[in-house]
Amino acid sequence: MPAVLSLLAVAGTLVLGLYAASFAWAAARRPAVSLPFESGMLPQQHAASRYHARWYAVTILFLAFDMEMIFMYPWAVVVADMGAGAVVEMFGFLAILLVGVVYVWREGALRWT
C-alpha cells in the first residue's frame, strides 16, 4: 500500500510540475490576444457570423455521403460471407441516409443560385 501511495504522489507531482512548467513557458511566449493570427488584418466581423445558414444543410449532406462511404467499403468485402441479412441491413442504413439527403434537398441546399 505505501508503494501505491508513493507512486500516486510521484505521478501527481509530475503532472502538476509539467502543468506549471507549460503555463510558465506559454506565458512568456504568449502573443497579444487581440491581434489576428497570420493575416495581419483586424477582423471586420465575428467569426461565427461569416457562414450562411445554408452551409449547415450542406454539412449534413456531406456527412450523409461520408458515412455511406465509411460503411460501404468494409460491407462490400464481407457481404458475400454474411448473406441476405447484410444486404437488408445496408438498405436500412441507406434509407436513413436518404432521409438526410431528402431533408437537404427540401431545404434547398442543392440549389446554387
C-alpha positions as CSV (number, residue, x, y, z in Angstrom):
1,M,0.0,0.0,0.0
2,P,2.8,2.5,0.7
3,A,4.2,1.8,-2.7
4,V,0.9,2.7,-4.4
5,L,0.7,5.9,-2.4
6,S,4.3,6.9,-3.2
7,L,3.6,6.1,-6.9
8,L,0.5,8.3,-6.8
9,A,2.5,11.1,-5.1
10,V,5.2,10.9,-7.8
11,A,2.7,10.9,-10.6
12,G,0.7,13.8,-9.1
13,T,3.9,15.8,-8.6
14,L,5.0,15.1,-12.1
15,V,1.6,16.2,-13.6
16,L,1.5,19.4,-11.5
17,G,5.1,20.2,-12.3
18,L,4.6,19.7,-16.0
19,Y,1.4,21.8,-16.0
20,A,3.2,24.6,-14.1
21,A,6.1,24.5,-16.5
22,S,3.9,24.6,-19.6
23,F,1.9,27.5,-18.1
24,A,5.1,29.5,-17.3
25,W,6.6,28.8,-20.7
26,A,3.4,29.7,-22.5
27,A,3.0,32.9,-20.5
28,A,6.5,34.1,-21.7
29,R,5.7,33.3,-25.4
30,R,2.0,34.4,-25.4
31,P,1.2,36.9,-28.2
32,A,-1.2,39.7,-27.9
33,V,-4.7,38.3,-27.6
34,S,-6.5,40.9,-29.8
35,L,-4.2,40.5,-32.8
36,P,-5.1,38.2,-35.7
37,F,-3.0,35.0,-36.1
38,E,-1.4,35.3,-39.5
39,S,-3.2,37.7,-41.9
40,G,-2.1,40.9,-40.1
41,M,-5.5,42.5,-40.7
42,L,-8.0,43.0,-37.9
43,P,-11.3,41.0,-38.3
44,Q,-14.3,43.0,-39.6
45,Q,-16.9,40.7,-38.1
46,H,-17.4,37.9,-35.6
47,A,-16.1,34.6,-36.7
48,A,-19.4,32.8,-36.4
49,S,-21.3,35.3,-38.4
50,R,-19.4,34.6,-41.7
51,Y,-21.3,31.4,-42.6
52,H,-24.7,31.4,-44.1
53,A,-27.3,29.0,-42.6
54,R,-27.5,27.0,-45.9
55,W,-24.0,25.7,-45.2
56,Y,-25.3,23.7,-42.3
57,A,-27.6,21.7,-44.7
58,V,-24.6,21.2,-47.0
59,T,-22.7,19.8,-44.0
60,I,-25.5,17.3,-43.3
61,L,-25.3,16.2,-46.9
62,F,-21.6,15.8,-46.7
63,L,-21.9,13.7,-43.5
64,A,-24.5,11.5,-45.1
65,F,-22.3,10.7,-48.1
66,D,-19.2,10.4,-45.8
67,M,-20.9,7.9,-43.5
68,E,-22.1,6.0,-46.5
69,M,-18.6,5.5,-47.8
70,I,-17.2,4.7,-44.4
71,F,-19.6,1.8,-44.0
72,M,-20.0,0.7,-47.6
73,Y,-16.3,-0.3,-48.2
74,P,-16.0,-2.8,-45.4
75,W,-19.5,-4.1,-46.1
76,A,-18.6,-4.8,-49.7
77,V,-15.8,-7.0,-48.5
78,V,-17.9,-9.2,-46.2
79,V,-21.3,-9.1,-47.8
80,A,-20.9,-12.5,-49.6
81,D,-20.0,-14.2,-46.4
82,M,-22.8,-12.7,-44.3
83,G,-25.7,-13.3,-46.7
84,A,-29.0,-11.6,-47.3
85,G,-29.2,-10.2,-43.8
86,A,-26.3,-7.9,-44.5
87,V,-28.0,-6.6,-47.7
88,V,-31.2,-5.9,-45.8
89,E,-29.3,-4.0,-43.0
90,M,-27.3,-2.0,-45.6
91,F,-30.5,-0.9,-47.4
92,G,-31.9,0.1,-44.0
93,F,-28.8,2.2,-43.3
94,L,-29.0,3.8,-46.8
95,A,-32.7,4.6,-46.2
96,I,-31.7,6.5,-43.0
97,L,-29.1,8.4,-45.0
98,L,-31.6,9.1,-47.7
99,V,-33.8,10.9,-45.2
100,G,-30.9,13.3,-44.6
101,V,-30.4,13.8,-48.3
102,V,-34.1,14.5,-48.8
103,Y,-34.1,17.0,-46.0
104,V,-31.1,18.8,-47.5
105,W,-32.8,18.8,-50.9
106,R,-36.1,20.1,-49.4
107,E,-34.2,22.9,-47.6
108,G,-32.7,24.0,-51.0
109,A,-29.1,23.4,-50.2
110,L,-28.6,21.8,-53.6
111,R,-29.6,25.0,-55.5
112,W,-26.6,27.2,-56.0
113,T,-28.4,30.3,-57.3
